[in-house]
Amino acid sequence: MDISFYFKLFLRRLHYFLIMVVLCSAAGLYLARALPTVFEADARLLVENEQIPGDLAASTVQINANEQLQIIRQRILTRDILIDMANRLDIYSDARRAGDAPLNAEEIVADLRNRIRIDIPRAIRRGESGATIVSIGFQGPSGRIAAEVTNEMVNLVLAEDVTMRTRTARQTLEFFEQQVEELDRELSEAAGEVLVFQEANIAALPDSLEFRRGQQVAAQERLVLIERQLAEIRDREARIRQIIANNGSIGDLGVDLRSNETPEAARLRALKEQRDSLLTVLSPENPRMRLLDQQIAPLEEVVASQQQLASETGDDGNTEILSPIEMQLLDMQGQLAFYEDQRTLVQDEIAALTRSIAQTPANAVVLAALERKRASIERRYETAVVNLAKAETGDTIEGLSKGQKITIIEPAIAPRAPSSPNRPLIAAAGVGAGIFLGVAIVVLLEFFRAGIRRPVDLTKGLGITPFATLPYMLSRKEILRRRLFVWGGFVGVLAAVAISVWLVDRYYMPIDRIAELIQQRLR
């Protein structure tokens, strides 16, 4: 390799190399000087688990740390909160004092979102177990602003965590309170419907069906007895009337037509004679004497009524020998009327019982439906009451901050040294980029340029060996013109670059702002 030849070629293209080195070095030095100083403050937070075991008293706010942090991040980075924070902390006051144009609301929001950093651990993002430690940072023009904004973000995160959890617990409690109140009203209405139906159908309810069937059987038995009594009384009445018509003896009935003594009077007289005979040997307090007294008392009343009827019959001019028979007939007629009334009442009772028994199956279906409705509401009510108790416990836990919560491990402090930019590194990168581009341009120009520069090229290209080679000799005017062209182009490029930078900084956007945006894009 002919190093001297390539070195001479490099010297011939030195102006291209110098142009790139100067341009890139100037750009690197300008960026190193123009980029604003950035201070970054950092704070660390910890998501603590519930302080009360879940099997003893569980919180109603069930949300994992990842979802919780994502929700909080989105809420605190809203437009209104960021603009309010920028105004309260006067974040962009230095930019206004430096003479820069004030940013509008949208630019402020976009800039703050780019400066704010909320890092969630990878273990949490992947759903793995481990402590949830969150890092919050902010890049500001000064250490004080960076620390203030970072701590303000920490306060917003803590406040939003408390608000979100207490609001969720309160909404859960209010929901179950409303549900319990509504179910209590529905339960009262269902119980009222059951009560109204039972009162309206009290005689045909299924729980009294067996009792009414027993009443129906008893009423039917009473009706049979009444029919039997009516038949006996009618038979006796018919026999008496037949004997009266024949004016004969009615010894079978225990009555003598030629005597004024009725069977009741004869029976009363016999009982009194028996009582008088027993008084000689028994005391009046003896149970046998009391039994005779109980039999004598009603007979005395019957005999007295018969005597009264007999006296009234005698006053009317009737034959006295027929008065006991007439009294028996009147008594039979009264008994017949009484038993007829009893038969009607019993028949009405049987009819009512039959109707109620017939209505019972339909009433049982309706009542069962009402009972099922009430039981269903009652089960829902009991479940809602249990859930309400849990919601009250969860609300108390969140109100006392005993559930899952976010706490501060390390607050942000004002950094002493800026975090960026690394000015020496930027300047060195500019110089290195210029050297690399300059060499690349020189190599590319020589690579794509075809021609014969050395005798060896003539031999390779034509296959001949020259006796001697003479270089092309430039005149002084050509050398001067060439130098003027090279250095004029160099100066022109520098001037064009400088003017372009000035125009962009003046009419489009400050260069430091562009550099800052580029730096943020490259992160």
KOLMI-423822 format. One line per field, with one value per residue (C-alpha): x, y negated, z. Coordinates in nm, 2 decimals. Last residue first. Example, Ala and Ser with C-alpha at 12.3 -4.5 7.8 and 13.67 -1.06 7.14 Angstrom:
BEGIN
px = 1.37|1.23
py = 0.11|0.45
pz = 0.71|0.78
***
This chain:
BEGIN
px = -3.43|-3.36|-3.69|-3.62|-3.28|-3.43|-3.69|-3.42|-3.22|-3.52|-3.58|-3.22|-3.25|-3.54|-3.84|-3.96|-3.89|-3.57|-3.41|-3.49|-3.36|-3.04|-2.96|-3.02|-2.79|-2.52|-2.54|-2.54|-2.24|-2.05|-2.13|-2.03|-1.70|-1.61|-1.73|-1.51|-1.23|-1.25|-1.33|-1.07|-0.81|-0.91|-0.89|-0.55|-0.42|-0.56|-0.42|-0.08|-0.07|-0.13|0.12|-0.03|0.22|0.48|0.53|0.84|0.94|0.58|0.50|0.21|-0.10|-0.34|-0.53|-0.30|0.02|-0.15|-0.27|0.08|0.21|-0.02|-0.33|-0.53|-0.90|-1.24|-1.38|-1.63|-1.38|-1.19|-1.51|-1.63|-1.30|-1.29|-1.66|-1.60|-1.30|-1.49|-1.79|-1.58|-1.38|-1.70|-1.87|-1.58|-1.57|-1.95|-1.92|-1.64|-1.87|-2.16|-1.94|-1.79|-2.15|-2.31|-2.66|-2.80|-2.84|-2.76|-2.56|-2.69|-3.03|-3.32|-3.47|-3.75|-3.92|-3.80|-4.03|-4.36|-4.67|-4.93|-5.23|-5.39|-5.63|-5.59|-5.63|-5.89|-6.15|-6.05|-6.11|-6.43|-6.56|-6.47|-6.65|-6.96|-6.94|-6.92|-7.22|-7.40|-7.31|-7.47|-7.78|-7.80|-7.78|-8.06|-8.27|-8.21|-8.33|-8.63|-8.72|-8.72|-8.92|-9.18|-9.21|-9.23|-9.50|-9.70|-9.68|-9.78|-10.08|-10.20|-10.16|-10.32|-10.61|-10.68|-10.67|-10.88|-11.17|-11.35|-11.29|-11.44|-11.74|-11.80|-11.76|-12.01|-12.26|-12.21|-12.27|-12.58|-12.70|-12.63|-12.81|-13.11|-13.12|-13.10|-13.39|-13.59|-13.48|-13.62|-13.94|-13.99|-13.92|-14.17|-14.43|-14.35|-14.40|-14.73|-14.84|-14.73|-14.92|-15.22|-15.20|-15.17|-15.47|-15.71|-15.87|-15.93|-16.18|-16.12|-16.30|-16.02|-15.95|-15.88|-15.62|-15.44|-15.44|-15.30|-15.02|-14.92|-14.93|-14.71|-14.46|-14.45|-14.40|-14.11|-13.94|-13.99|-13.85|-13.53|-13.47|-13.56|-13.27|-13.00|-13.16|-13.15|-12.78|-12.71|-12.88|-12.66|-12.35|-12.44|-12.46|-12.83|-12.74|-12.85|-13.06|-13.39|-13.33|-13.34|-13.72|-13.78|-13.56|-13.75|-14.08|-13.94|-13.82|-14.16|-14.35|-14.12|-14.17|-14.55|-14.53|-14.32|-14.56|-14.85|-15.11|-15.46|-15.60|-15.86|-15.65|-15.39|-15.03|-14.73|-14.70|-14.78|-15.07|-15.24|-15.60|-15.87|-16.04|-15.99|-15.89|-15.68|-15.51|-15.43|-15.31|-15.08|-14.95|-14.87|-14.70|-14.49|-14.39|-14.31|-14.09|-13.91|-13.85|-13.73|-13.49|-13.35|-13.31|-13.13|-12.90|-12.82|-12.75|-12.53|-12.33|-12.30|-12.19|-11.92|-11.80|-11.78|-11.61|-11.34|-11.30|-11.27|-10.99|-10.81|-10.83|-10.71|-10.35|-10.48|-10.68|-11.05|-11.21|-10.94|-10.97|-10.97|-10.76|-10.51|-10.49|-10.43|-10.17|-9.98|-9.99|-9.87|-9.58|-9.49|-9.51|-9.30|-9.04|-9.04|-8.97|-8.70|-8.55|-8.54|-8.38|-8.13|-8.04|-8.00|-7.77|-7.59|-7.52|-7.42|-7.17|-7.01|-7.00|-6.83|-6.57|-6.50|-6.48|-6.25|-6.02|-6.01|-5.97|-5.69|-5.50|-5.57|-5.43|-5.12|-5.05|-5.12|-4.88|-4.61|-4.66|-4.62|-4.30|-4.17|-4.27|-4.10|-3.78|-3.75|-3.83|-3.56|-3.30|-3.34|-3.45|-3.67|-3.68|-3.93|-3.92|-4.15|-4.03|-4.28|-4.20|-4.45|-4.29|-4.28|-4.49|-4.51|-4.79|-4.56|-4.62|-4.56|-4.23|-4.13|-4.15|-4.37|-4.18|-4.36|-4.16|-4.27|-4.07|-4.25|-4.59|-4.49|-4.39|-4.72|-4.93|-4.73|-4.75|-5.13|-5.17|-4.97|-4.61|-4.48|-4.23|-3.88|-3.74|-3.52|-3.77|-4.05|-3.83|-3.75|-4.12|-4.21|-4.26|-4.45|-4.55|-4.91|-4.94|-4.77|-4.97|-5.30|-5.20|-5.10|-5.42|-5.65|-5.48|-5.49|-5.16|-5.29|-5.58|-5.38|-5.11|-5.37|-5.54|-5.21|-5.11|-5.43|-5.42|-5.07|-5.14|-5.43|-5.79|-6.03|-6.18|-6.44|-6.18|-6.18|-6.22|-6.10|-6.01|-5.85|-5.60|-5.59|-5.28|-5.37|-5.07|-4.84|-4.77|-4.43|-4.32|-3.98|-3.90|-3.66|-3.53|-3.38|-3.20|-3.17|-2.93|-3.05|-2.88|-2.71|-2.35|-2.32|-2.54|-2.32|-2.00|-2.15|-2.27|-1.94|-1.76|-1.99|-1.94|-1.56|-1.50|-1.72|-1.55|-1.21|-1.25|-1.38|-1.09|-0.84|-0.93|-0.57|-0.43|-0.61|-0.48|-0.13|-0.18|-0.31|0.01|0.24|0.07|0.14|0.00
py = -0.88|-1.00|-1.18|-1.37|-1.48|-1.59|-1.79|-1.96|-2.04|-2.20|-2.40|-2.51|-2.61|-2.83|-2.76|-2.89|-3.26|-3.35|-3.02|-2.88|-3.20|-3.21|-2.84|-2.90|-3.20|-3.01|-2.72|-2.94|-3.13|-2.81|-2.68|-3.01|-3.01|-2.66|-2.74|-3.05|-2.84|-2.59|-2.83|-3.08|-2.80|-2.68|-3.02|-3.09|-2.75|-2.81|-3.17|-3.04|-2.78|-2.42|-2.15|-1.81|-1.55|-1.41|-1.03|-0.85|-0.54|-0.41|-0.04|0.08|0.29|0.00|-0.01|0.17|0.00|-0.34|-0.29|-0.19|-0.52|-0.70|-0.91|-0.76|-0.82|-0.72|-0.91|-0.71|-0.59|-0.92|-1.11|-0.84|-0.83|-1.21|-1.21|-0.93|-1.10|-1.42|-1.24|-1.06|-1.37|-1.57|-1.30|-1.29|-1.67|-1.67|-1.37|-1.55|-1.85|-1.64|-1.44|-1.76|-1.90|-1.61|-1.75|-1.65|-1.52|-1.86|-1.86|-1.95|-1.77|-1.91|-1.64|-1.40|-1.20|-0.85|-0.56|-0.74|-0.54|-0.39|-0.21|0.13|0.13|-0.02|-0.38|-0.45|-0.55|-0.26|-0.01|-0.18|-0.17|0.20|0.28|0.08|0.27|0.60|0.52|0.41|0.74|0.92|0.70|0.75|1.13|1.11|0.89|1.12|1.41|1.21|1.11|1.48|1.58|1.30|1.41|1.77|1.68|1.49|1.79|2.03|1.81|1.81|2.19|2.25|2.02|2.23|2.55|2.39|2.27|2.61|2.64|2.29|2.38|2.70|2.53|2.26|2.53|2.73|2.42|2.33|2.69|2.67|2.34|2.47|2.79|2.58|2.37|2.68|2.83|2.52|2.52|2.89|2.84|2.56|2.78|3.06|2.83|2.71|3.07|3.16|2.86|2.97|3.31|3.16|2.93|3.20|3.28|2.91|2.86|2.53|2.21|1.96|1.92|2.29|2.27|1.99|2.20|2.50|2.29|2.17|2.53|2.64|2.36|2.46|2.83|2.74|2.53|2.79|3.05|2.83|2.82|3.19|3.35|3.13|3.18|3.56|3.53|3.32|3.58|3.85|3.64|3.60|3.24|3.27|3.55|3.90|4.15|3.97|3.74|4.04|4.08|3.71|3.73|4.04|3.86|3.56|3.77|3.94|3.61|3.46|3.77|3.74|3.37|3.44|3.71|3.47|3.48|3.37|3.73|3.88|3.86|4.07|4.01|4.24|4.25|4.61|4.55|4.33|4.44|4.34|4.04|4.17|3.82|3.77|4.10|3.99|3.66|3.82|4.07|3.79|3.58|3.87|3.94|3.58|3.57|3.88|3.76|3.42|3.58|3.81|3.52|3.33|3.63|3.65|3.28|3.31|3.58|3.36|3.07|3.29|3.41|3.05|2.93|3.20|3.09|2.74|2.84|3.03|2.73|2.47|2.44|2.43|2.10|2.09|1.91|1.64|1.56|1.18|1.17|1.42|1.22|0.89|1.05|1.21|0.88|0.69|0.93|0.87|0.49|0.51|0.72|0.47|0.19|0.38|0.47|0.10|0.00|0.29|0.20|-0.17|-0.09|0.17|-0.10|-0.36|-0.13|-0.04|-0.41|-0.49|-0.21|-0.33|-0.69|-0.59|-0.39|-0.65|-0.95|-0.79|-0.69|-1.03|-1.20|-0.98|-1.02|-1.40|-1.43|-1.24|-1.46|-1.76|-1.61|-1.57|-1.92|-2.07|-1.86|-1.95|-2.32|-2.34|-2.15|-2.39|-2.38|-2.08|-1.70|-1.52|-1.18|-0.92|-0.57|-0.31|-0.01|0.28|0.55|0.89|1.14|1.15|1.00|0.90|0.53|0.58|0.76|0.49|0.22|-0.08|-0.40|-0.73|-1.00|-1.36|-1.56|-1.45|-1.49|-1.83|-1.94|-1.81|-1.99|-2.32|-2.30|-2.25|-2.54|-2.79|-2.85|-3.20|-3.34|-3.33|-3.65|-3.48|-3.59|-3.39|-3.07|-3.11|-3.14|-2.82|-2.60|-2.87|-2.61|-2.71|-2.78|-2.46|-2.26|-2.40|-2.33|-1.97|-1.90|-2.05|-1.85|-1.51|-1.35|-1.29|-1.08|-0.86|-0.78|-0.70|-0.45|-0.29|-0.27|-0.10|0.14|0.25|0.26|0.49|0.38|0.51|0.21|0.38|0.43|0.76|0.81|1.13|1.35|1.04|0.99|0.62|0.42|0.45|0.45|0.16|-0.01|-0.17|-0.51|-0.64|-1.00|-1.13|-1.48|-1.55|-1.87|-1.98|-2.25|-2.39|-2.28|-2.58|-2.53|-2.16|-2.22|-2.50|-2.29|-2.00|-2.21|-2.39|-2.06|-1.92|-2.21|-2.25|-1.88|-1.86|-2.16|-2.05|-1.71|-1.87|-2.11|-1.83|-1.67|-1.73|-1.65|-1.32|-1.24|-1.32|-1.08|-0.82|-0.85|-0.85|-0.54|-0.34|0.00
pz = 2.55|2.19|2.17|2.48|2.35|2.02|2.21|2.42|2.11|1.95|2.27|2.28|1.91|1.99|1.76|1.42|1.35|1.54|1.62|1.28|1.11|1.32|1.25|0.88|0.88|1.06|0.82|0.52|0.65|0.72|0.38|0.22|0.41|0.29|-0.07|-0.07|0.07|-0.21|-0.49|-0.39|-0.37|-0.72|-0.86|-0.71|-0.83|-1.18|-1.19|-1.07|-1.35|-1.28|-1.40|-1.48|-1.38|-1.61|-1.63|-1.76|-1.97|-1.95|-1.90|-2.10|-2.00|-2.07|-1.73|-1.50|-1.65|-1.65|-1.29|-1.19|-1.33|-1.08|-1.10|-1.39|-1.37|-1.22|-0.92|-0.72|-0.46|-0.44|-0.35|-0.12|0.07|0.12|0.23|0.48|0.62|0.67|0.82|1.07|1.17|1.20|1.41|1.65|1.69|1.76|2.00|2.18|2.23|2.35|2.59|2.73|2.78|2.95|2.95|3.19|3.55|3.70|4.03|4.38|4.35|4.55|4.76|4.67|4.94|5.03|5.14|5.10|5.15|4.92|5.07|5.11|5.39|5.74|5.63|5.91|5.65|5.44|5.72|5.82|5.47|5.44|5.77|5.65|5.32|5.50|5.71|5.39|5.23|5.51|5.50|5.12|5.16|5.42|5.19|4.90|5.11|5.23|4.87|4.77|5.08|5.00|4.64|4.75|5.01|4.75|4.51|4.79|4.88|4.52|4.49|4.84|4.75|4.45|4.65|4.94|4.73|4.74|5.12|5.16|4.95|5.14|5.48|5.38|5.26|5.58|5.79|5.60|5.65|6.02|6.05|5.86|6.07|6.39|6.28|6.20|6.54|6.72|6.51|6.58|6.95|6.97|6.79|7.03|7.33|7.18|7.13|7.49|7.62|7.42|7.57|7.92|7.84|7.72|8.06|8.13|7.84|7.68|7.80|7.72|8.10|8.11|7.84|8.02|8.34|8.15|7.99|8.34|8.47|8.19|8.25|8.62|8.53|8.30|8.56|8.83|8.60|8.55|8.93|9.01|8.81|8.97|9.31|9.26|9.17|9.48|9.70|9.55|9.60|9.98|10.09|10.18|10.44|10.39|10.59|10.65|10.36|10.13|10.17|10.09|9.78|9.65|9.71|9.53|9.24|9.21|9.21|8.95|8.72|8.77|8.69|8.38|8.27|8.30|8.57|8.48|8.47|8.25|7.93|8.10|7.97|7.98|7.60|7.58|7.82|7.55|7.62|7.37|7.24|6.88|6.75|7.06|6.99|6.63|6.74|6.99|6.74|6.48|6.74|6.85|6.49|6.42|6.74|6.64|6.28|6.40|6.64|6.37|6.13|6.41|6.47|6.10|6.09|6.39|6.21|5.90|6.12|6.28|5.94|5.81|6.13|6.08|5.72|5.85|6.09|5.82|5.58|5.84|5.71|5.35|5.39|5.31|5.60|5.62|5.25|5.25|5.57|5.43|5.10|5.28|5.50|5.21|5.02|5.33|5.36|5.00|5.05|5.36|5.17|4.88|5.12|5.30|4.96|4.86|5.19|5.17|4.81|4.90|5.19|4.96|4.70|4.96|5.11|4.77|4.68|5.01|4.96|4.61|4.72|5.01|4.78|4.50|4.73|4.93|4.62|4.46|4.76|4.78|4.40|4.42|4.71|4.52|4.22|4.45|4.59|4.23|4.14|4.44|4.39|4.02|4.09|4.36|4.16|3.87|3.50|3.58|3.52|3.73|3.90|4.06|4.14|4.25|4.48|4.48|4.69|4.52|4.34|3.96|3.76|3.47|3.53|3.90|3.86|3.61|3.87|3.78|3.69|3.69|3.51|3.45|3.20|2.89|3.05|3.17|2.81|2.66|2.92|2.89|2.51|2.52|2.76|2.56|2.62|2.69|2.43|2.56|2.72|2.99|3.26|3.08|3.07|3.44|3.53|3.37|3.68|3.87|4.14|4.15|3.77|3.66|3.91|3.79|3.43|3.52|3.71|3.44|3.16|3.31|3.43|3.78|3.66|3.41|3.67|3.94|3.71|3.62|3.98|4.08|3.80|3.89|4.26|4.24|4.31|4.57|4.76|4.98|5.25|5.43|5.80|5.97|5.67|5.50|5.77|5.89|5.78|5.41|5.18|5.14|4.80|4.85|4.71|4.60|4.51|4.24|4.14|3.80|3.72|3.36|3.23|2.90|2.58|2.42|2.53|2.45|2.15|2.02|2.08|1.90|1.61|1.58|1.59|1.32|1.09|1.15|1.10|0.80|0.63|0.73|0.56|0.25|0.25|0.30|-0.04|-0.18|0.16|0.15|-0.19|-0.07|0.22|-0.02|-0.22|0.08|0.21|-0.10|0.00
***
